[in-house]
Structure formats: structure tokens, C-alpha cells
Amino acid sequence: MTVMAESVKPIDHVFRALSDSTRRRVLERLSRSPASVSELARPFNMALPSFVQHMSVLEDCGLVQSRKLGRVRTYEIIPKRLRLAEDWMVCQRALWEQRLDQLDTYLIDLKEK
């Protein structure tokens, strides 16, 4: 394993998974209820093997889990894993709100002088 590969954190995998619109749409669908691969793939204009690769990315980063009963593989969302992305964004928002408040204060002081 390279040094670069060792530094990849779970949050990096989550953001990689979320960076694709197909995967985000799949997560939106799974937020309503579990679904089979064929049901999830139906709205997308792609070959099933390509779609399964998207599902592998989601499963590898822990955003979904699957189970197989007979020939049917069903996926469900794991909302807890989304918390990594949410927590990071909340921290970033707080940081930038603080910086903008400081800039606002500075500009008001500058104008008053």
C-alpha cells in the first residue's frame, strides 16, 4: 500500500461516492425503502454491470448494505454513514460563518473610521 493510499480516510470514500449524480439518486431512492438491484437500475440508461459498479462504490464506503436472497440482491441505505459528510460540512459552515462575521465586523469598523 502506498503512502497516498494509507492517508485515504472513510470520509474521502463517502465524498467520492456522493460526487456522482447516479449514486446520489440511488441514495435518494433508498431513503424511501430497500430495493432490488433491478428496481434501482430501472431509471438509469446504463448496462447492469455498469450500474452494479456504482452500487459497489456505495457499499464499499458503507453508505448501503446488501443482502442476497436466492437470485435477488436487495440494498438498503445506512444513514449513519452519511453523518461523516454532514459533520464535516457543519464544521466548515461554522468556520466560514465565523470568518464572514469577522469580516463584517472589520468592514463596519473600517467604515466608521
C-alpha positions in Angstrom: 0.0 0.0 0.0 1.4 3.4 -0.9 1.6 6.4 1.5 -1.1 8.1 -0.6 -3.5 5.1 -0.2 -2.8 4.9 3.5 -3.9 8.5 4.0 -7.4 8.0 2.4 -10.0 8.2 5.2 -13.5 6.9 5.3 -14.9 10.4 4.7 -12.9 10.6 1.5 -14.7 7.5 0.3 -18.1 8.9 1.3 -17.5 12.1 -0.6 -16.2 10.1 -3.6 -19.4 8.1 -3.6 -21.5 11.3 -3.2 -19.7 13.0 -6.1 -21.7 11.1 -8.7 -25.3 12.0 -9.5 -26.3 8.4 -10.2 -25.2 7.3 -6.8 -26.9 10.3 -5.1 -30.1 9.4 -6.9 -29.8 5.8 -5.8 -29.4 7.0 -2.2 -32.4 9.3 -2.5 -34.4 6.3 -3.7 -33.1 4.0 -1.0 -34.1 6.7 1.6 -37.7 5.6 1.0 -37.2 1.8 1.3 -34.9 -1.0 0.4 -34.9 -2.1 -3.2 -33.5 -4.7 -5.6 -30.7 -4.0 -8.0 -33.0 -4.3 -11.0 -35.5 -1.8 -9.4 -32.7 0.6 -8.6 -31.2 0.3 -12.1 -34.5 0.8 -14.0 -34.5 4.6 -14.2 -30.9 4.7 -15.5 -29.9 4.3 -19.1 -26.9 2.0 -18.5 -25.9 -1.6 -18.6 -26.5 -3.6 -15.5 -22.7 -4.3 -14.9 -22.0 -0.5 -15.0 -24.8 0.1 -12.5 -23.5 -2.6 -10.2 -20.2 -0.8 -10.1 -22.0 2.2 -8.7 -23.6 0.0 -6.1 -20.2 -1.4 -5.2 -18.8 2.1 -4.6 -21.8 2.8 -2.3 -21.4 -0.4 -0.5 -17.6 -0.2 -0.2 -17.8 3.2 1.6 -20.6 1.9 3.9 -23.5 4.1 2.6 -25.5 1.0 1.7 -25.5 -2.7 2.5 -26.9 -5.5 0.5 -28.3 -9.0 1.1 -29.0 -11.7 -1.3 -32.0 -14.0 -1.2 -31.9 -16.5 -3.9 -31.1 -14.6 -7.1 -32.3 -11.2 -5.8 -29.8 -8.8 -4.3 -31.5 -6.1 -2.2 -29.9 -2.9 -1.0 -30.7 -0.6 1.9 -29.2 2.7 3.0 -27.1 3.1 6.1 -27.9 6.7 7.1 -25.3 6.7 9.9 -22.5 6.7 7.4 -23.8 10.0 5.9 -23.1 11.5 9.3 -19.4 11.7 8.3 -20.2 14.1 5.4 -22.7 16.0 7.4 -20.4 16.6 10.4 -17.6 17.8 8.1 -20.0 20.2 6.3 -21.4 21.5 9.6 -17.8 22.3 10.8 -17.0 24.0 7.6 -20.1 26.1 7.7 -19.4 27.2 11.3 -15.9 28.1 10.3 -16.9 30.2 7.3 -19.8 31.9 9.2 -17.3 32.9 11.9 -14.9 34.3 9.2 -17.7 36.2 7.5 -18.9 37.6 10.8 -15.3 38.8 11.5 -15.1 40.3 8.0 -18.4 42.1 8.6 -17.2 43.5 11.9 -14.0 44.6 10.3 -15.8 46.4 7.4 -18.2 48.1 9.8 -15.3 49.3 11.9 -13.4 50.5 8.8 -16.5 52.4 7.6 -16.9 54.1 11.0 -13.3 55.4 10.9 
